[in-house]
Amino acid sequence: VFSAMPLLIVFVAIQYIPESPRFYLITGQVEKAMEVLEEVAQQNGNHLPDGELKPLDDESMEPSPVEVMKIVLFHPSWQRLTMCLWSLWFANGFCYYGMVLMTTVLSYHN
């Protein structure tokens, strides 16, 4: 029961956390993005500078961190190292969990 408390706190708190202005700009909701920015500026005791927001289009967006990692990890000069490291981590995890599961069998006395 106690381990579920953080999840319940998140469910309650998420209702009061606004979406990011960037999300609103990507989805074309410029007015909502401006409202969030004004609210944050007011909470910080500042005013927004003059200017207007424009919706983000696909050309102006930078690649996401996941896309950058795919580009880096699967670049031809890194493919071999990436696959070797993945294999080592898989083998390490497989052996670790195998040993953990075997400890009960090894410690069992007839």
C-alpha positions in Angstrom: 0.0 0.0 0.0 2.8 2.4 0.9 4.7 1.7 -2.3 1.6 3.0 -4.3 1.5 6.3 -2.5 3.9 8.1 -4.9 1.6 7.1 -7.8 -1.4 8.4 -6.1 0.4 11.7 -5.4 1.3 12.0 -9.1 -2.3 11.4 -10.1 -3.5 14.2 -7.9 -0.6 16.6 -8.7 -0.8 16.0 -12.5 -4.1 17.8 -12.5 -2.4 21.1 -11.5 0.7 21.0 -13.7 0.2 22.7 -17.0 1.4 21.4 -20.3 4.6 23.0 -21.5 4.4 25.9 -23.9 6.5 23.9 -26.4 3.8 21.2 -26.5 1.1 23.8 -27.1 3.2 25.3 -29.9 3.8 22.0 -31.6 0.0 21.2 -31.5 -0.8 24.7 -32.8 -2.4 26.0 -29.6 -0.6 29.4 -29.5 -3.1 31.0 -27.2 -2.7 28.3 -24.5 1.1 28.5 -24.8 1.0 32.3 -24.3 -1.3 31.8 -21.2 1.1 29.4 -19.6 4.1 31.7 -20.3 2.2 34.7 -18.8 1.2 32.7 -15.7 4.8 31.5 -15.2 6.2 35.1 -15.7 3.6 36.4 -13.2 4.5 33.7 -10.6 8.2 34.8 -11.1 7.3 38.5 -10.7 8.3 39.3 -14.2 6.6 40.4 -17.5 6.9 38.7 -20.8 8.9 40.6 -23.4 7.1 42.0 -26.4 6.7 39.7 -29.3 4.4 36.9 -30.5 4.6 33.2 -30.6 4.4 31.2 -33.8 3.4 27.5 -34.1 6.3 25.2 -34.6 6.4 23.3 -37.8 8.4 20.2 -38.7 11.3 22.0 -40.3 12.0 24.2 -37.3 12.0 21.3 -34.8 15.3 19.7 -33.8 15.5 15.9 -33.6 14.4 14.3 -30.3 17.0 12.8 -28.0 15.8 9.3 -29.1 16.4 10.2 -32.7 19.8 11.5 -31.9 20.7 8.3 -30.1 19.6 6.2 -33.0 21.7 8.3 -35.4 24.7 8.1 -33.1 24.5 4.4 -32.1 23.8 3.1 -35.5 26.2 5.3 -37.4 28.5 2.9 -39.4 31.6 3.8 -37.3 29.8 2.9 -34.1 27.7 -0.1 -35.1 30.2 -2.7 -34.1 30.9 -1.2 -30.7 27.2 -0.7 -30.0 26.4 -4.4 -30.8 29.4 -5.6 -28.7 28.3 -3.5 -25.7 24.7 -4.7 -26.1 25.9 -8.3 -26.2 28.0 -7.9 -23.1 25.2 -6.2 -21.1 22.8 -9.0 -22.1 25.3 -11.7 -21.1 26.0 -9.8 -17.8 22.3 -9.6 -17.0 21.6 -13.1 -18.0 24.5 -14.5 -15.8 23.6 -12.3 -12.9 19.9 -13.4 -12.8 20.9 -17.0 -13.4 23.3 -16.9 -10.4 20.6 -15.2 -8.2 18.1 -17.9 -9.1 20.7 -20.6 -8.5 21.6 -19.5 -5.0 18.4 -21.1 -3.6 19.3 -24.4 -5.2 22.9 -24.3 -4.1 22.1 -23.4 -0.5 19.5 -26.2 -0.3 20.8 -29.1 1.9 19.4 -32.6 1.6 
